Amino acid sequence: MSSDTSKFHKSKKSAAVLKHAIIDSYATPFGSKTGSTSKDNRVSFIDGYAGPGRYDDGSEGSGAMLLRKAKELAAMSRPRKVELHFVEDDKETVAKLRAVAEAEGDGVDYTITDGDISKHLPVLLDAVKDIPVFVYLDPCGLPIPLEEVAAIFDRPSGPGAPATEVLINLTASLRRFAGMLYSDKDNEKSLQVLDAACGGDWWRKAWLEKCPDKATATEDQKVAAELAVVEGYAEKLRERAGALGTWIIDVKPRADLKPLYYLVFATRSIHGMVTFGECASKGLEHWRKYHAELAAEDTLFGSAADWETDWKAEEKKLKDQWVDTLAARITDELAKGQAFKIIDRSAEILGDDLVGLVRTMHFRAAINKVRAAGKTTTDPKGVDDLYNLLITPA
Ligand SMILES: C[S@@+](CC[C@H](N)C(=O)[O-])C[C@H]1O[C@@H](n2cnc3c(N)ncnc32)[C@H](O)[C@@H]1O
């Protein structure tokens, strides 16, 4: 185990809070929805870079969380049979994961494989070929080649086919590799590692277009270059996998700071897109609350009561801003004279800035605002799925 990895596992780094909040809120609807029509109500999760299950401070890692989710789904009034497959290639970490699974996995159907995800993924995909699968790929560095990620979608698609979804963590180690693009040294071999992860060398051009000169590169240029590569990755994955859509969630400690990592979610299902968007928004809210509390702990003058009041006031400001922005964009779309659904205009309505941040409650408030302004006749009252609501010009 590298020293970096062991440090990571000691305590739950704040960066992990977001991805876990998203999985925590998404695993249940995924299992419940896809398992309602699947063979024997079976659903599966593959955790390809599983980690120790729990951190040294006792907090949940993805392992403990998925074991808990499997039990919750089995306890539903219409139970789901969850199959968990963990892969972890560090011996010490595998031992910790096994101990967690033995202590907490009573009655859960799980496998733990000690080895490299690249080697074991095809075998596991074969084991779950007839049932829905959610694959979580959370490496510490670069992920497996894009070709191997896309191959997860080489399963039947279309009506009645079991769901296939992937959540992948693209870390900011992109920057380290991109730095080599400017070097005089022969880094070709190292660069080819990122070529494989990205499914080709297209990323080199994408990076250099946004950030051509290392000496004068600004932070904004580096962030733009990173995002261009992540967007290119998502697009390639979508094309190669025949996925219906992808969400890119950039995980920033604060709105004004650079992303720590990006989560890319890919699915073939419209329900998957909508539900994941909802869960990402809740996860990000949880993450902002976590950071507000952390910041208060770091402040001598902060009291426990203050931080929550301040956080709520900040959240209210954010919500108002988002609703105003959404209402303005919906009004612009309506001005084109055609009825539309948000799901078909996600680029126009969500843009780069609101993806993952907003959810149904914000859409509802925005549509109501546009309605109050007399620009639409559509009433969102009582409608659960606002992504698919037809919004009609007044
Ligand atoms: C970021 S940690 C995982 C955290 C965990 N998924 C969670 O959410 O709590 C990444 C883990 O992947 C493991 N790993 C690295 N390369 C791997 C590979 N090729 N195959 C399987 N596991 C790998 C590391 O040992 C490390 O424990």
The ligand as an SDF file (V2000), in Angstrom:
LIG
                    3D

 27 29  0  0  0  0  0  0  0  0999 V2000
  -10.1820    5.6940   -3.2630 C   0  0  0  0  0  0  0  0  0  0  0  0
   -9.9390    4.1180   -2.5790 S   0  0  0  0  0  0  0  0  0  0  0  0
  -11.5360    3.4230   -2.5060 C   0  0  0  0  0  0  0  0  0  0  0  0
  -12.5040    4.0490   -1.5970 C   0  0  0  0  0  0  0  0  0  0  0  0
  -13.8390    3.3410   -1.5710 C   0  0  0  0  0  0  0  0  0  0  0  0
  -14.3440    3.0240   -2.8940 N   0  0  0  0  0  0  0  0  0  0  0  0
  -14.8770    4.1720   -0.8450 C   0  0  0  0  0  0  0  0  0  0  0  0
  -15.6710    4.8460   -1.5140 O   0  0  0  0  0  0  0  0  0  0  0  0
  -14.9130    4.1440    0.3940 O   0  0  0  0  0  0  0  0  0  0  0  0
   -9.2500    3.1980   -3.9290 C   0  0  0  0  0  0  0  0  0  0  0  0
   -8.9190    1.7450   -3.5940 C   0  0  0  0  0  0  0  0  0  0  0  0
   -8.6280    1.0800   -4.8330 O   0  0  0  0  0  0  0  0  0  0  0  0
   -7.6030    0.1340   -4.6060 C   0  0  0  0  0  0  0  0  0  0  0  0
   -7.0250   -0.1540   -5.9350 N   0  0  0  0  0  0  0  0  0  0  0  0
   -6.0940    0.5620   -6.6080 C   0  0  0  0  0  0  0  0  0  0  0  0
   -5.8580    0.0200   -7.8250 N   0  0  0  0  0  0  0  0  0  0  0  0
   -6.6900   -1.0460   -7.9360 C   0  0  0  0  0  0  0  0  0  0  0  0
   -6.9550   -1.9890   -8.9720 C   0  0  0  0  0  0  0  0  0  0  0  0
   -6.3060   -1.9440  -10.1370 N   0  0  0  0  0  0  0  0  0  0  0  0
   -7.8890   -2.9360   -8.7640 N   0  0  0  0  0  0  0  0  0  0  0  0
   -8.5730   -2.9920   -7.5830 C   0  0  0  0  0  0  0  0  0  0  0  0
   -8.3560   -2.1240   -6.5600 N   0  0  0  0  0  0  0  0  0  0  0  0
   -7.4400   -1.1560   -6.7310 C   0  0  0  0  0  0  0  0  0  0  0  0
   -6.6860    0.8290   -3.6130 C   0  0  0  0  0  0  0  0  0  0  0  0
   -5.9100   -0.1090   -2.8820 O   0  0  0  0  0  0  0  0  0  0  0  0
   -7.6860    1.5770   -2.7300 C   0  0  0  0  0  0  0  0  0  0  0  0
   -8.0200    0.8170   -1.6020 O   0  0  0  0  0  0  0  0  0  0  0  0
  1  2  1  0
  2  3  1  0
  2 10  1  0
  3  4  1  0
  4  5  1  0
  5  6  1  0
  5  7  1  0
  7  8  2  0
  7  9  1  0
 10 11  1  0
 11 12  1  0
 11 26  1  0
 12 13  1  0
 13 14  1  0
 13 24  1  0
 14 15  1  0
 14 23  1  0
 15 16  2  0
 16 17  1  0
 17 18  1  0
 17 23  2  0
 18 19  1  0
 18 20  2  0
 20 21  1  0
 21 22  2  0
 22 23  1  0
 24 25  1  0
 24 26  1  0
 26 27  1  0
M  CHG  2   2   1   9  -1
M  END
$$$$
